[in-house]
Amino acid sequence: MGGLTAARAAARMAVEKLFEGSCVITGYQGIKNQVTKEMETVPATLYSGACRVSKATARANQTESTDDIDYDAVIFLSPGAIITAGCKITVTQYGVTAAFEQAGEPSVYATHIEVKARRVTRA
């Protein structure tokens, strides 16, 4: 069993060497209001760290005043990153910052997490 653990650790390190961007994932957490003793939902940073973005699907939106190209993406994160439904994701990779919203349930693997995301705008 020790060989499998070592192999997974080596594979995780290899995947994380490909992380060339950084991201901040903002979601919501429930906290108990100390005054009212009721649960409140407040914005919170769920993850801040290294990541990698891979473009999945591009689509053009052309109107009379704009010519935008939006795309769906897959964001790769370290295992243990917290991401919940409705998260907003801001990614900076290769000097370009873009904002995404989570578009599906994350796929969790021993070496990484993959999150399907939809680009909403440049950040």
N, C-alpha and C positions, 0 to 999 in steps of 0.2 A: 504494500500500500504506500510505503514511503517513496517509491519510485514514481508513482502516479502523481503524488503531491508535488514532487520536485519538477516533474514534467509540466504540470499545470502552471507552476510558478514561473518556469522558464518561458512558457508560451505567453503568459500574461505580460512578462517583461518585453517580449518581442512585439506584441501588439501595441503596448503603450509607447514603444519607441517611435511608432508611426503617428502618434498624437502630435500634431503640429499647430494646434489651435488652443484657445482657452475659451471657456464658456461659464456663464452664470445662469443657473436655473432658478427661476422665481415661481413659487407656488403659494399655496395657502396652508396654514396650520391652525388648528384649534387651540386656543388658550383660555384659561379660566380667568375671567375678570375678577380681580381681588375685591372690588367694591360691590358689584352686583351679584357675584358668585355664579354668573352664567357663562356658558361657553361662547366665545366669539371667534370668528374666523378672521385672521389677519394675514397680510402678505408676509412672506418670509423667503430668504435665500435658502434653497434646499441643497444646492451644490455649487461649488465654485472651484474650477480646476481645469486640468488638461482634457482635451477632446480632439476629435477629428471629424470633419464634415465631408461627406461624399454626396455629390449631387446624384439624384436618382432620376427625376423626370423634369424636363423643362417644358414650359408652355408660354406662348407669346400672347400678350394682351395689348392689342393695338386699338387706340381710339384716335379721335381727331387731335387731341392735345398731348397724348402720351404714347410712348412705345415701350412698354415694360416687358421684361422677361422674368417670370416667376418660376420657381422650381421647388419640387419636393426634395427632401434630403434624408439621409440617414446619418445620425449623429452617434459616434462611438464614444462611450464613456468607460471609466474604470468600474470594476465590480464594486458594489457598495454605494454607488451614487444613488441618491434618492430622487425619484421622479414620480410625480402623481398626475392624475388627469387634470387637464387644464393648465399645465405649466407653460410659462413663457421662457424661451431660451434665447440668450444673446450670445453669439459666437463671434470671435475674432480669429481669423485664420489668414495667413499671408497678407496681413495688413488691412484686410477688409472685414468690416463688422456688419453682421446681418442679424435680424430678429426672426425667430421662428416660434411656432406654437406646436405643441405635441399633437401628432395626427394619429396615434395608435398606441396600443399597449407596448411597453418595452419588451424586447427579447433579451432574456438574461442568460448569459453563458458563463462558464468558469473563468474565462479570460477577459470578458468585456460585456458591456450592455449596449444594445443597439436600439435607438429610438427613431422611429419614423416621425419626421417633422415637416411642416409646411412653412415656407418663407412668407412672412407677413409684410415686411418692409425692411429697408436698410435702417440700421440703428443709428 
